[in-house]
Amino acid sequence: MPSEGIELSPDGKLLTNDEILRLATLFVKSGVTKIRLTGGEPTVRKGISDIIGMSYFFLFDNTPSPPA
């Protein structure tokens, strides 16, 4: 990372966790069987464990339950 840092995207330009899950649901209903979370460092995103957990249910179980 440059010593002067980097410019981060404002929150209003990023998808919310709910928006990501909504898109995942629509993709699965359209026949998508793989979803990749990419761009920057998605694994340091707040709520990533909820997104992954819910995505698992959409892809394999199709009966999502709320995160614990």
N, C-alpha and C positions, 0 to 999 in steps of 0.2 A: 504494500500500500504506500502511496506517496506520502512523504513526511507532512505535506500540507493537508492531507486528508482527501476525501472525495465528496462530491455533492450527492446527497441522498435524495431519492424521489420523495415528494411530499405525500403524506398519507392519502390524500384525495386522488392520487394517481395510481394507487395500488388497489388490487382487488381485496375485498374483505374476506375473512374465512368463510362466511356464509355464501358469498358470491362464488368462491372457489368450489364449495360443496354443491351449489346449485348447478354450476357448469359440469361438474363431475357426474351429477345425476343425469343431466341431459345427454351427455356423451354416452353414458352406459345405456340409456334408453335407445340411443341411436346405433348401438352395436359396438361401441369402443370397448376393448378388453384390456387395454394398458393405458395408464395415466402417469406421466412423468412430471414431477414438480421441478422446474429448472429456473434459472435466472438468478444471478447473484449467489447468495447462500441461503437457499430455501429452508435448510435444516435449522437455522437460527431464528426463524420467524416465530413470533409469539403464536401459540396455538397449533404449531405444526403437528404435535402428537394427536390432537383432536381431528385435524384434517386427515391424517393418515388413517386413524382408526375408523372414521366415518367412511372414508374412501374404500377401505377394506370391505365394509358391509355392503356398499353400493356395488362393488365389483363381484363379490363372491356369495354374499348372503341375500342381498337385495331386501333386507329388513333392517334398516338402520335404527340404532338405538342412541339416545343421547349420551354424550361422553360423561364419564364419571367425574 
